[in-house]
């Protein structure tokens, strides 16, 4: 029985280049024309896919701008969009827990951190708390903001490069070229963050939320994380806990995910603690893109003086 070429669908094993993740079986598109539908679970992966895929891809990142994609749950129609995608890019490390409850086609799923699971950071003890539209949630057993270490972000991007190259092998040279451009910019971000961190030495820092583990590990920052939200006033318990922390960790700076409330900034100032914003960039920024945000983050970190 003959089957026409346009109806043939076969699978190949995608192994990401240079230590990237192994994705599993990914279907090669039926035709070499038309854009690949790529769905991602966070903004960094969407940005990397757009940069690497160029006009070969149509990238979808459907999480609302006012929610944390790590804890957001899509509705049935949105999950159906993921299920129809040519490529589904996951962050790994327990990020986007809805993925474990959804029936996604494993042949089209790429875990972008699957190739370096030994470098994932375990969290000692899970903490349940509530904030934002997603409500009560746990941060899980593994730290998941992997992209805050640009070296690991490069490996995530390489996993994406490998997957797109399998789906569009005839475009591999241009895909590789775009990947090299992205890698160069990630190396630049790494250099900027390293320079800012080197000036800090052992300066004690506070981080307003437990999402900075990979940043602290990569650059050797002397930081402790609390559970404060920029758009919520800390309660009496939070202030009491902060005083306890300051007893052994005399920090003069707190890094926030977003712009904190003016009243909170003032109360911290009274305690000798200055505030700066270091946006993890898990969601699409209101202005700019991944690199403009990371450049601003590096500049903010440079403001912290000993």
N, C-alpha and C positions, 0 to 999 in steps of 0.2 A: 504494500500500500504506500503510495507516494504522498508525501506531505509537502506543500509548497514552502518555499524559503521564508516567506513572511509569517508563517504560522509556527515555525520551529522556535521552541523556547528551551534552551539548555542552561545548565548551571555550571559555575566554576567556583573554585575556592579562592577567596580573596585573602591574600596575605599582605598586610600593609608594609610599605617599604621602610627600611632603616629602623626596625624595632617597633613599628606601629602595631595596632591591634589586628588580631585575626577575626574576621567578621562572621565567618560561616559561609553558607552557600548563597550567592547573589545571582539573580537571573540576568543574563545578558539580554539587552533590549532586542525586540524583534527586528527593528530596522535601525539604521544608523542616522536617521533623520528625526527631527522633533526633539524638543527639550525634555530632559529627564526631570521627573517630578521628585524633588528631594524634600523630605520632611525632617525637621530637627526638634530636639527637646529643649534647646536653649539658644540664646543669641550668639554666643561665641562660635558654636558649631555652624549656625546659619551663615555667619560672616565668613568663616573659613570656606564653607562650601561655595558661597558666591564668588569668592576670590579665586578659588581653584577651578571651579567649573566654568566660570565666565558665561558666555552665551549658550553653553551646552546644557545648562540647568535652569530650572525654575524652582527656587527655594521657598519653602513654606515653614514659617515659624509662627504658629497660631496662638500662642499664649498671650493673654491680654497684657497691656502695658502696666496695669496697676497691680499685678500679681507676681509673686515669686514663681518662676517656672518650675523650680525644684519641687514645689508642693501643690501646684496647680493640677486640676483634673479636667481633661477635655470632655465635652459632651459626646453623645453617640455619633452625631454627624461628623464631628472633627476626627474622632477615632476612625471612622470610615475613610476619611481622607488619608490618614496614615496608612490604612490597610491597602489603599489603591496605589500608594507611592511606588516609584521605581527603586527608591533608596530611603531607608529610615536610619537616621544618625542618632545614636544614643551616647550619652556622656559616660555611663557606667558609674560605679561607686555608689549605687543605690539612689542615684539622681532620678527624679521623675518617677515616683513610686507607682503611678497609675499604669506604667508599662507592664508591671508584674500582673496586673489584673486584666489586661486587655489581650485579645487574641491577635497578635501581629504576625505577619508572614515571616518566619525566621529566615527564609531564603533571601530576604531583602533588608535584613537588619544588620547594622554595623555598630558594634560596641567600640567606640573610638579609643577607649582606654584599655581594651582587652589585651593589648600587647605589653603592658607594663603594670600588671596588677601588683607586683612586688613593691612598686613605688607608691601605692595608695596608702593613705594615712589612716590608721584606725583611731576611733574616738573612744576614749575610756568612759563608759557610762553614757547612756542616752538621756537627753533632757527634753521633756515635753513642755511646750509653751505655746502661746497663742498670739498671733498678730496678723493683720492684713485680712483680705477677703478669704484667704485659704483657711483661716481659723487655727484651731489647735493642731499641732504636728510635732513630730520628733525629727531631730537631725540625723538619726540613724547611727549605724556602726562604723561607717567610713566617711571621712571628709570628702566632699564632692566638688568643691570649686577648683578643679584640677587646672583650669586654664590660667589661674593666677601664678602658676609657675610656667614661664614662657617655654622652657625646655620641654616640659610635658605637653604644653599646647602644640609645639611643633610635631610631636609624635601623634597627637590627635589629628592634626592636619594631614600628616602623612597617611594615616589610615583612610581619611577621606579621599586623598589623591589616588590611593591604590584602588579604592572601590569605583570611583568615577572612571579611572583608566580601564578597568575591566569592562565597564558598560560601554565605553567609547574608545576602544583600542586604537582606532585610526586617528584619534586626536591626542594620543599620548604625549607627543613632543610639546604641544602647546599647554597641555595640562601640567606637565613637569615644569615648564617655564614659569607658569603662574605660581606654582607651588614654591619655586625658588625665590620669587619676589616676596611672597608671603613669609617664607622662612627668614629672609633677610630683615624684614620689618620686625618679626618676633625677636630676632637676635638683638636688634636695636633697642627694643623695649627692655629686654633682659639687661643690657648694658646700662640703660638709664636707671633701672630699679637697683641694680647692683651698686652703682655709683652713689645713689642717694642713701642706700642702706649702709654702705661702708662708712659714711660720715657719722652715722648714728652710734656705731660701736655697740655698747651694751645698754644704751638708753632705754629705760623701762617705758613701754607703750601699753595703752589700752585699746582694744578693738571692741566696737560696740556690739558685735554679733559673731557667733562661731562659724565664720565662713572664710577665714584668712589663714588656715593652717598651711596651705601649700606656699603661700607668700612668705610666711614666717620661716618655714623649713628651708626654702630655697635661699633666702638671704640672711638667715641666722638672726632674725629679729627677736628681741627680748620682749615679747608681747604676751598679754593675758586677755582672754576674751570674756565678755559679759553678754547678757541677753537684753540689750536695750534697743528700742526702735526709734528711728529719727523723728517719726511723726507722733510719738506717744510720750507723755510726760512720765518720767520714772516715779514709781510710788515710794513710800517710806522704806519698804523693805529693800528696794533697789539701792537707795542711798546708803542704807545701813551696810549692805553687802559691799558697796564701793569703799566705804571707810575701812572695812576689814581688809579688803584687797590692798588698799594703799598703805596699810600697816607694814606689809612685807614687799610691796611692789610700788615704789614711790614714783609713779608715772606723772608726767607733766603734759602729756598729749593723749588725746583719744581720737582714733580714726573711725569715721562713720561711713555706713553704706550710702547714705543720702544726707541732705542738708538737715541738721537737727533743729528742733524747736528753739526759738530765741531764748525762751525762759530756761531751757535746759543748758544752753550754752552759757548763759549768765551764771547759773548756779555752779557749773563746773569751773568757770573763771574764778569765782569766789574761793574755790578750793585749790586754785593754782593750776588748773588743768585747761589747756587750750584744745580746741576742736578743729579738725580738718576732715575733708571728705575724701575717701578712697573708695570709689565705686567699683564693686566686684564685676559689674557689667554682665550679670546673668541674663538680663532682659535688654531689649533694644533701647538704646538711649534716646532721650527726647531730641537731642542735637548731636551731630557728629556720628562717629562710628566706633568700632572696637578700638582702633589705634588712637584716635583722638582722645578717647576716655583714658586709655592706659598711659598716654603721654601726660595728660593732666594729673593722673594718679602719681606718676613718678615725680612730677614737679611739686605736688603737694607733700610727698614724703620728704623731699629735699628741704622743705620749710622747717622740718623738725630739727632743731639744733640742740646740741649737748649743753 
